[in-house]
Amino acid sequence: MHIDSAEMKISSGKQHMFVAIDRVTKFTHVAFFDRATKANAAQFLRQVLVAFPYHIHTVLTDNGMAFTGQERFRRPPGFE
């Protein structure tokens, strides 16, 4: 399965789309959130586990900030 997220401009501001696509069957799950946070990504992954009708054993991602704990995506102390 491949997962990704994208920021979309809408009339009221911004929205973030998370998508999971099975690379074999093309079965897809999409969800929209107000921000691309790790908490929203985790909620999305929980939704995917419920939505997909079979066992998921591999998840591929581009290592975006919502899906990784890489140092380059961490906010410095005191940054709001």
BALOBA-1460 file (C-alpha; in Angstrom, 3 decimals):
// residues 80
<rec num="1" residu="m" x="0.000" y="0.000" z="0.000"/>
<rec num="2" residu="h" x="1.154" y="3.524" z="-0.739"/>
<rec num="3" residu="i" x="0.091" y="6.458" z="1.452"/>
<rec num="4" residu="d" x="0.500" y="10.152" z="0.814"/>
<rec num="5" residu="s" x="-0.928" y="13.524" z="1.724"/>
<rec num="6" residu="a" x="-1.494" y="16.763" z="-0.149"/>
<rec num="7" residu="e" x="-2.528" y="20.277" z="0.776"/>
<rec num="8" residu="m" x="-5.512" y="21.626" z="-1.119"/>
<rec num="9" residu="k" x="-6.799" y="25.178" z="-1.332"/>
<rec num="10" residu="i" x="-10.535" y="25.459" z="-0.794"/>
<rec num="11" residu="s" x="-12.830" y="28.486" z="-0.575"/>
<rec num="12" residu="s" x="-12.573" y="28.603" z="3.233"/>
<rec num="13" residu="g" x="-8.768" y="28.180" z="3.352"/>
<rec num="14" residu="k" x="-6.755" y="24.953" z="3.258"/>
<rec num="15" residu="q" x="-7.526" y="21.291" z="3.711"/>
<rec num="16" residu="h" x="-5.232" y="18.267" z="3.771"/>
<rec num="17" residu="m" x="-6.069" y="15.094" z="1.887"/>
<rec num="18" residu="f" x="-4.634" y="11.771" z="3.011"/>
<rec num="19" residu="v" x="-4.845" y="8.865" z="0.578"/>
<rec num="20" residu="a" x="-3.995" y="5.158" z="0.797"/>
<rec num="21" residu="i" x="-3.873" y="3.102" z="-2.401"/>
<rec num="22" residu="d" x="-3.275" y="-0.618" z="-2.698"/>
<rec num="23" residu="r" x="-0.779" y="-0.901" z="-5.538"/>
<rec num="24" residu="v" x="-2.221" y="-4.212" z="-6.789"/>
<rec num="25" residu="t" x="-6.010" y="-3.905" z="-6.543"/>
<rec num="26" residu="k" x="-6.152" y="-0.066" z="-6.656"/>
<rec num="27" residu="f" x="-8.491" y="-0.147" z="-3.622"/>
<rec num="28" residu="t" x="-8.376" y="3.395" z="-2.213"/>
<rec num="29" residu="h" x="-9.241" y="5.173" z="1.017"/>
<rec num="30" residu="v" x="-9.293" y="8.996" z="1.212"/>
<rec num="31" residu="a" x="-9.811" y="11.277" z="4.217"/>
<rec num="32" residu="f" x="-9.676" y="15.031" z="4.710"/>
<rec num="33" residu="f" x="-8.254" y="16.879" z="7.722"/>
<rec num="34" residu="d" x="-7.682" y="20.496" z="8.677"/>
<rec num="35" residu="r" x="-3.916" y="19.940" z="9.145"/>
<rec num="36" residu="a" x="-1.240" y="17.393" z="8.151"/>
<rec num="37" residu="t" x="-0.155" y="16.458" z="11.664"/>
<rec num="38" residu="k" x="1.231" y="13.194" z="13.019"/>
<rec num="39" residu="a" x="-1.955" y="12.772" z="15.071"/>
<rec num="40" residu="n" x="-4.114" y="13.140" z="11.950"/>
<rec num="41" residu="a" x="-1.857" y="10.744" z="10.049"/>
<rec num="42" residu="a" x="-2.212" y="8.196" z="12.866"/>
<rec num="43" residu="q" x="-6.001" y="8.620" z="12.828"/>
<rec num="44" residu="f" x="-5.956" y="8.148" z="9.052"/>
<rec num="45" residu="l" x="-3.915" y="4.936" z="9.363"/>
<rec num="46" residu="r" x="-6.413" y="3.584" z="11.909"/>
<rec num="47" residu="q" x="-9.205" y="4.348" z="9.418"/>
<rec num="48" residu="v" x="-7.260" y="2.519" z="6.689"/>
<rec num="49" residu="l" x="-6.939" y="-0.614" z="8.828"/>
<rec num="50" residu="v" x="-10.725" y="-0.670" z="9.206"/>
<rec num="51" residu="a" x="-11.521" y="0.265" z="5.581"/>
<rec num="52" residu="f" x="-9.258" y="-2.209" z="3.764"/>
<rec num="53" residu="p" x="-10.800" y="-5.679" z="3.410"/>
<rec num="54" residu="y" x="-7.513" y="-7.569" z="3.816"/>
<rec num="55" residu="h" x="-4.327" y="-7.706" z="5.914"/>
<rec num="56" residu="i" x="-1.845" y="-4.903" z="5.219"/>
<rec num="57" residu="h" x="1.791" y="-5.951" z="5.549"/>
<rec num="58" residu="t" x="3.756" y="-3.124" z="3.876"/>
<rec num="59" residu="v" x="3.183" y="0.625" z="3.882"/>
<rec num="60" residu="l" x="5.154" y="2.875" z="1.528"/>
<rec num="61" residu="t" x="5.363" y="6.640" z="2.005"/>
<rec num="62" residu="d" x="7.481" y="9.544" z="0.822"/>
<rec num="63" residu="n" x="8.515" y="10.175" z="4.459"/>
<rec num="64" residu="g" x="6.531" y="13.408" z="4.611"/>
<rec num="65" residu="m" x="6.254" y="15.238" z="7.913"/>
<rec num="66" residu="a" x="2.902" y="13.657" z="8.811"/>
<rec num="67" residu="f" x="4.340" y="10.144" z="8.511"/>
<rec num="68" residu="t" x="7.798" y="10.388" z="10.049"/>
<rec num="69" residu="g" x="9.650" y="11.597" z="13.100"/>
<rec num="70" residu="q" x="12.646" y="12.871" z="11.160"/>
<rec num="71" residu="e" x="14.615" y="15.651" z="12.824"/>
<rec num="72" residu="r" x="14.148" y="18.004" z="9.857"/>
<rec num="73" residu="f" x="10.384" y="18.080" z="10.500"/>
<rec num="74" residu="r" x="10.593" y="18.900" z="14.231"/>
<rec num="75" residu="r" x="9.817" y="22.389" z="15.465"/>
<rec num="76" residu="p" x="12.498" y="24.126" z="17.515"/>
<rec num="77" residu="p" x="11.721" y="24.625" z="21.231"/>
<rec num="78" residu="g" x="9.454" y="27.610" z="21.813"/>
<rec num="79" residu="f" x="8.236" y="27.703" z="18.201"/>
<rec num="80" residu="e" x="4.450" y="27.915" z="17.933"/>
